[in-house]
Amino acid sequence: MKRFVEFQKEHASQLITWFADQQQLTQWAGPGIDFTQDIDAFAKSILDSSHTSSISSFSVLNKQELISFGQFYLRHGCAHLCRLAVSPTRRGEGNVVELVNQLVSAAHIKLSVSTVSLLVYSDNLSAIRAYQKLGFSIAEYPAKDDINGCFYMQRSIL
């Protein structure tokens, strides 16, 4: 039975194995996380919210197996989803739908907002298609931040 739980540091040892190299890690996490760091440093770096408002991190588990991971925080008035990942061995099973729906529900409760957003690299076509199926559409970015190479996507929570 799958459970949606707050991310625990012990989940990091499974999560890091989902990325084969620095390029894959950067595509998922953005710049600033080093592929060669130890598990404690990896967990600390993905949980660091010094550049954002408070970040919330969640895992979907099946028994002790990490199925998926994602985060959200308040950004430009939206619940902003980030670092969404599904285990390579569990892709194609609808797990991204479950992850996004659980994150959106948790974000709606915690942040009391009506819109959810995310950034996705423009060359990550499979992720773009998945987010479009979940109701996201490409929108104009509401700030002057540098999102070079990314699409900004939004959808209503309700």
C-alpha beads as a LAMMPS data file, in Angstrom:
LAMMPS data file: protein, C-alpha beads

158 atoms
157 bonds

1 atom types
1 bond types

-500.0 500.0 xlo xhi
-500.0 500.0 ylo yhi
-500.0 500.0 zlo zhi

Masses

1 110.0

Atoms # bond

1 1 1 0.000 0.000 0.000
2 1 1 1.377 3.405 -1.012
3 1 1 1.783 6.173 1.526
4 1 1 2.327 9.917 0.972
5 1 1 4.672 11.036 3.764
6 1 1 7.001 13.860 4.633
7 1 1 10.458 13.245 3.200
8 1 1 12.923 11.689 5.635
9 1 1 16.709 11.853 5.307
10 1 1 16.838 8.063 4.992
11 1 1 14.904 8.344 1.700
12 1 1 17.870 10.212 0.194
13 1 1 19.934 7.033 -0.228
14 1 1 17.295 5.667 -2.632
15 1 1 16.597 8.998 -4.318
16 1 1 20.198 9.675 -5.362
17 1 1 20.370 6.329 -7.189
18 1 1 17.732 7.579 -9.652
19 1 1 20.305 9.852 -11.333
20 1 1 23.164 8.381 -13.364
21 1 1 25.280 11.523 -13.599
22 1 1 25.533 15.253 -12.914
23 1 1 23.532 16.127 -16.043
24 1 1 20.530 14.057 -14.935
25 1 1 20.751 15.441 -11.411
26 1 1 20.888 19.035 -12.686
27 1 1 17.931 18.456 -15.007
28 1 1 15.942 17.286 -12.000
29 1 1 17.199 19.558 -9.223
30 1 1 18.544 22.561 -11.089
31 1 1 22.039 23.897 -10.607
32 1 1 23.823 23.802 -7.280
33 1 1 23.580 20.172 -6.209
34 1 1 26.742 18.155 -6.600
35 1 1 26.374 14.570 -7.852
36 1 1 29.514 13.430 -6.046
37 1 1 28.502 14.530 -2.548
38 1 1 27.693 12.093 0.242
39 1 1 24.124 11.161 1.184
40 1 1 23.899 13.552 4.153
41 1 1 25.103 16.485 2.042
42 1 1 22.696 15.494 -0.754
43 1 1 19.734 15.364 1.635
44 1 1 20.701 18.677 3.203
45 1 1 21.097 20.388 -0.182
46 1 1 17.677 19.318 -1.502
47 1 1 16.008 20.339 1.754
48 1 1 17.759 23.716 1.935
49 1 1 15.213 26.506 1.675
50 1 1 17.589 29.461 2.036
51 1 1 16.750 30.629 -1.504
52 1 1 12.965 30.249 -1.090
53 1 1 10.259 30.555 1.468
54 1 1 9.813 27.397 3.495
55 1 1 10.001 24.330 1.270
56 1 1 7.887 21.231 1.909
57 1 1 9.253 17.858 0.802
58 1 1 7.302 14.630 0.382
59 1 1 7.822 11.018 -0.628
60 1 1 5.482 8.335 -1.861
61 1 1 6.470 4.979 -0.398
62 1 1 5.370 1.419 -1.042
63 1 1 6.429 -0.280 2.162
64 1 1 10.052 0.933 2.372
65 1 1 10.515 1.481 -1.382
66 1 1 10.696 5.115 -2.465
67 1 1 8.330 5.460 -5.440
68 1 1 8.401 9.226 -5.984
69 1 1 9.549 12.513 -4.501
70 1 1 8.465 16.130 -4.814
71 1 1 8.543 19.524 -3.176
72 1 1 6.525 22.734 -3.111
73 1 1 6.828 26.261 -1.793
74 1 1 5.139 29.625 -2.257
75 1 1 6.453 31.434 -5.361
76 1 1 4.828 34.469 -6.984
77 1 1 1.512 33.731 -5.267
78 1 1 1.374 30.116 -6.455
79 1 1 2.097 26.771 -4.882
80 1 1 5.236 26.052 -6.885
81 1 1 6.059 22.371 -7.424
82 1 1 9.703 21.460 -7.832
83 1 1 12.085 18.505 -7.982
84 1 1 9.413 16.043 -9.025
85 1 1 10.829 12.567 -9.619
86 1 1 9.589 9.019 -10.020
87 1 1 11.807 5.993 -9.529
88 1 1 13.148 4.789 -12.893
89 1 1 11.819 1.310 -12.112
90 1 1 8.308 2.679 -11.470
91 1 1 7.838 5.039 -14.429
92 1 1 4.894 4.453 -16.734
93 1 1 2.669 3.258 -13.859
94 1 1 0.852 6.561 -13.278
95 1 1 2.976 7.489 -10.283
96 1 1 3.551 11.063 -11.471
97 1 1 -0.219 11.610 -11.441
98 1 1 -0.462 10.400 -7.867
99 1 1 2.564 12.455 -6.791
100 1 1 1.346 15.699 -8.365
101 1 1 -2.202 15.255 -7.066
102 1 1 -0.945 14.598 -3.522
103 1 1 1.443 17.579 -3.656
104 1 1 -1.275 19.886 -5.022
105 1 1 -3.653 18.807 -2.263
106 1 1 -1.025 19.316 0.458
107 1 1 0.025 22.680 -1.010
108 1 1 -3.588 23.873 -1.202
109 1 1 -4.068 23.109 2.489
110 1 1 -0.732 24.510 3.648
111 1 1 -0.488 27.598 1.419
112 1 1 -4.181 28.455 0.830
113 1 1 -3.636 29.342 -2.825
114 1 1 -5.697 28.530 -5.899
115 1 1 -2.951 28.169 -8.498
116 1 1 -0.056 25.753 -8.818
117 1 1 3.027 26.270 -10.981
118 1 1 6.234 24.539 -11.985
119 1 1 9.272 24.995 -14.194
120 1 1 10.375 22.347 -16.657
121 1 1 13.347 22.337 -19.010
122 1 1 12.078 22.941 -22.546
123 1 1 13.854 19.819 -23.860
124 1 1 12.212 17.519 -21.271
125 1 1 9.387 16.543 -23.614
126 1 1 8.119 13.556 -21.612
127 1 1 7.716 15.710 -18.487
128 1 1 5.999 18.482 -20.470
129 1 1 3.504 15.980 -21.907
130 1 1 2.858 14.500 -18.454
131 1 1 2.211 17.934 -16.932
132 1 1 -0.092 18.894 -19.810
133 1 1 -2.120 15.727 -19.194
134 1 1 -2.405 16.879 -15.575
135 1 1 -3.932 20.184 -16.681
136 1 1 -0.843 22.397 -16.726
137 1 1 -0.293 24.810 -19.581
138 1 1 2.645 26.969 -20.546
139 1 1 2.179 30.492 -19.203
140 1 1 4.058 33.767 -19.113
141 1 1 6.473 33.885 -16.201
142 1 1 5.292 36.519 -13.677
143 1 1 8.739 37.896 -12.754
144 1 1 12.085 38.887 -14.146
145 1 1 13.959 35.892 -12.654
146 1 1 16.173 34.003 -15.062
147 1 1 14.384 30.825 -16.170
148 1 1 16.571 30.354 -19.238
149 1 1 15.832 27.080 -21.007
150 1 1 12.650 26.413 -19.017
151 1 1 8.939 26.621 -19.579
152 1 1 6.775 28.037 -16.803
153 1 1 3.577 26.015 -16.427
154 1 1 0.468 26.681 -14.346
155 1 1 -2.905 25.239 -13.527
156 1 1 -5.773 25.946 -11.188
157 1 1 -5.921 23.889 -8.013
158 1 1 -9.699 23.778 -7.928

Bonds

1 1 1 2
2 1 2 3
3 1 3 4
4 1 4 5
5 1 5 6
6 1 6 7
7 1 7 8
8 1 8 9
9 1 9 10
10 1 10 11
11 1 11 12
12 1 12 13
13 1 13 14
14 1 14 15
15 1 15 16
16 1 16 17
17 1 17 18
18 1 18 19
19 1 19 20
20 1 20 21
21 1 21 22
22 1 22 23
23 1 23 24
24 1 24 25
25 1 25 26
26 1 26 27
27 1 27 28
28 1 28 29
29 1 29 30
30 1 30 31
31 1 31 32
32 1 32 33
33 1 33 34
34 1 34 35
35 1 35 36
36 1 36 37
37 1 37 38
38 1 38 39
39 1 39 40
40 1 40 41
41 1 41 42
42 1 42 43
43 1 43 44
44 1 44 45
45 1 45 46
46 1 46 47
47 1 47 48
48 1 48 49
49 1 49 50
50 1 50 51
51 1 51 52
52 1 52 53
53 1 53 54
54 1 54 55
55 1 55 56
56 1 56 57
57 1 57 58
58 1 58 59
59 1 59 60
60 1 60 61
61 1 61 62
62 1 62 63
63 1 63 64
64 1 64 65
65 1 65 66
66 1 66 67
67 1 67 68
68 1 68 69
69 1 69 70
70 1 70 71
71 1 71 72
72 1 72 73
73 1 73 74
74 1 74 75
75 1 75 76
76 1 76 77
77 1 77 78
78 1 78 79
79 1 79 80
80 1 80 81
81 1 81 82
82 1 82 83
83 1 83 84
84 1 84 85
85 1 85 86
86 1 86 87
87 1 87 88
88 1 88 89
89 1 89 90
90 1 90 91
91 1 91 92
92 1 92 93
93 1 93 94
94 1 94 95
95 1 95 96
96 1 96 97
97 1 97 98
98 1 98 99
99 1 99 100
100 1 100 101
101 1 101 102
102 1 102 103
103 1 103 104
104 1 104 105
105 1 105 106
106 1 106 107
107 1 107 108
108 1 108 109
109 1 109 110
110 1 110 111
111 1 111 112
112 1 112 113
113 1 113 114
114 1 114 115
115 1 115 116
116 1 116 117
117 1 117 118
118 1 118 119
119 1 119 120
120 1 120 121
121 1 121 122
122 1 122 123
123 1 123 124
124 1 124 125
125 1 125 126
126 1 126 127
127 1 127 128
128 1 128 129
129 1 129 130
130 1 130 131
131 1 131 132
132 1 132 133
133 1 133 134
134 1 134 135
135 1 135 136
136 1 136 137
137 1 137 138
138 1 138 139
139 1 139 140
140 1 140 141
141 1 141 142
142 1 142 143
143 1 143 144
144 1 144 145
145 1 145 146
146 1 146 147
147 1 147 148
148 1 148 149
149 1 149 150
150 1 150 151
151 1 151 152
152 1 152 153
153 1 153 154
154 1 154 155
155 1 155 156
156 1 156 157
157 1 157 158
